[in-house]
Amino acid sequence: MTIATALRDGGELCVCDLAWITRRAENLVGHHLRTLRAAGLASSRREHKIVFYTLTELGTRLLDAYLTPTPARR
């Protein structure tokens, strides 16, 4: 959730940026990003040696739905 929120708020970020934001090791962040990509929730693009990640439209919609409070039931 923290990585997805950072991607939503930051737009396009690399693993090193996400590791700094989340205060997690780069290899752990990379593992979670691979999982998000495999699920179709994040996408990536390579620029020279750096890979940049962003949330897909589906990832953004799911994150927003998860973070939106639901009205109380009667």
Contacts in CASP RR format, 6 or more apart in sequence:
PFRMAT RR
TARGET T0000
AUTHOR 0000-0000-0000
METHOD contacts of the structure
MODEL  1
MTIATALRDGGELCVCDLAWITRRAENLVGHHLRTLRAAGLASSRREHKI
VFYTLTELGTRLLDAYLTPTPARR
1 63 0 8 1.000
1 66 0 8 1.000
2 21 0 8 1.000
2 22 0 8 1.000
3 18 0 8 1.000
3 22 0 8 1.000
3 29 0 8 1.000
3 32 0 8 1.000
3 33 0 8 1.000
3 36 0 8 1.000
4 36 0 8 1.000
4 41 0 8 1.000
4 42 0 8 1.000
4 55 0 8 1.000
4 59 0 8 1.000
4 63 0 8 1.000
5 63 0 8 1.000
5 67 0 8 1.000
6 13 0 8 1.000
6 18 0 8 1.000
6 21 0 8 1.000
6 22 0 8 1.000
7 13 0 8 1.000
7 18 0 8 1.000
7 42 0 8 1.000
7 53 0 8 1.000
7 54 0 8 1.000
7 55 0 8 1.000
8 55 0 8 1.000
8 60 0 8 1.000
8 63 0 8 1.000
8 64 0 8 1.000
11 54 0 8 1.000
11 55 0 8 1.000
12 45 0 8 1.000
12 52 0 8 1.000
12 53 0 8 1.000
12 54 0 8 1.000
13 21 0 8 1.000
13 52 0 8 1.000
13 53 0 8 1.000
13 54 0 8 1.000
14 50 0 8 1.000
14 51 0 8 1.000
14 52 0 8 1.000
14 53 0 8 1.000
15 26 0 8 1.000
15 29 0 8 1.000
15 30 0 8 1.000
15 33 0 8 1.000
15 51 0 8 1.000
15 53 0 8 1.000
16 26 0 8 1.000
18 29 0 8 1.000
18 30 0 8 1.000
18 33 0 8 1.000
18 53 0 8 1.000
19 25 0 8 1.000
19 26 0 8 1.000
19 28 0 8 1.000
19 29 0 8 1.000
22 29 0 8 1.000
33 42 0 8 1.000
33 44 0 8 1.000
33 53 0 8 1.000
36 42 0 8 1.000
36 53 0 8 1.000
36 59 0 8 1.000
37 43 0 8 1.000
37 44 0 8 1.000
37 53 0 8 1.000
40 56 0 8 1.000
40 58 0 8 1.000
40 59 0 8 1.000
41 55 0 8 1.000
41 56 0 8 1.000
41 58 0 8 1.000
41 59 0 8 1.000
41 62 0 8 1.000
42 53 0 8 1.000
42 54 0 8 1.000
42 55 0 8 1.000
42 56 0 8 1.000
42 59 0 8 1.000
43 53 0 8 1.000
43 54 0 8 1.000
43 55 0 8 1.000
43 56 0 8 1.000
44 51 0 8 1.000
44 52 0 8 1.000
44 53 0 8 1.000
44 54 0 8 1.000
45 51 0 8 1.000
45 52 0 8 1.000
46 52 0 8 1.000
55 63 0 8 1.000
END
